[in-house]
């Protein structure tokens, strides 16, 4: 569900999203300024919209804070650039072939060769490559963690969501991880995977939940802090 709010003369679109685990209304501003209101299942849309309006002053401050952050993506779209991938680095080599019908990418050692018909296609090719690489890692890591915890995952989804790094639908045994995390340090990726797998056991963010996360990631607070401070750099403008 979508809505709009005017803050200091500027119009913003926000998303209303129901969550069975939510116990109260929560307003979030994502890494790239997207606004999401998380609402308990039985809260009406009218009440949620009134809640968002009541937070106009907070929204104004949160959005300004986001805009003040330096926009320096971790990825550079140029031949010769070094790309962060699953805690490692690989060098990008771009070849432009005007008659090429289909974009391709090939890994050779620590080199990623991308062939495109025009340079504008590099970003799309890299997004596909990151998606493919992180999918294999997430599946293995999540399955291993679930086995250790005596849990079962029925489905793993790699998403392009902008408002959350991961999600879990406990009733369906499904977890979702955002593909952009492939650019983050490996410990950060593992923290997000651990967080979502733990939700298959604990619905909320209570004491038992965080104790379980800490058993797997003793330094999870530092990993969360990295995401808070650098998460916006995983998005490509």
Secondary structure, DSSP 8 states (H G I E B T S, - for coil): -EEEEEETTEEEEEEEEE-TT-SS-EEEE-TTS-EEEEE-TT--HHHHHHHHHHTHHHHHHHHHHHHHS----S---STT-EEEETTEEEEEEEEE-TT-SS-EEEEETTEEEEEESSGGGHHHHHHHHHHHHHHHHHHHHHHHHHHHHT---SEEEEE--SS-SEEEEGGGTEEEEEGGGGGS-HHHHHHHHHHHHHTTT-SS-SHHHHHHHHHH-TTHHHHHHHHHHHGGGGS--
